Amino acid sequence: MTEAPSVRRPAAPRARALARPVAVAAGTAAAATLIGLVDPHQPGHYPGCPFLALTGFYCPGCGGLRMVNSLVHGHVGTAFGSNPLALLALPVALYLWGRWTWLAARGERMRSALYRPAVGWAAVGLALVYWIVRNLPFAHFLAP
């Protein structure tokens, strides 16, 4: 009598698969620690946004470093004021990282409905609309 093949990977490949999400978490924690220690609210600590320097307009990422610094220090309202789109995208990124880690621990490949092309195009469209709207005079509250 033969056994059905297992759908899970052996332990060694699982440990190797977990190395990637752990490395992403470690890199993110290191970057957040650096941004928490070196205040981007003070000029001269980080290079400025090249798009802002060239055009005078804010890009979708402008205010991202200040947002992370504010979050590290527990100032959620200030973080929202620095870059609302990035702050609202963090739970999605955290969910995807958690799902990736969970599936890697179980020996399965990453899969999610959020990986569909339509979701990616919707995210790009949202970023473009945010990029345009945050530079309009009536939307000054979206500026960092």
Sequence and secondary structure as in RCSB ss.txt:
>XXXX:A:sequence
MTEAPSVRRPAAPRARALARPVAVAAGTAAAATLIGLVDPHQPGHYPGCPFLALTGFYCPGCGGLRMVNSLVHGH
VGTAFGSNPLALLALPVALYLWGRWTWLAARGERMRSALYRPAVGWAAVGLALVYWIVRNLPFAHFLAP
>XXXX:A:secstr
      SS  HHHHHHHHHHHHHHHHHHHHHHHHHHHS TTSTTSS   HHHHHHS   TTTTHHHHHHHHHTT 
HHHHHHH HHHHHHHHHHHHHHHHHHHHHHTT     GGGSHHHHHHHHHHHHHHHHHTTSGGGGGG  
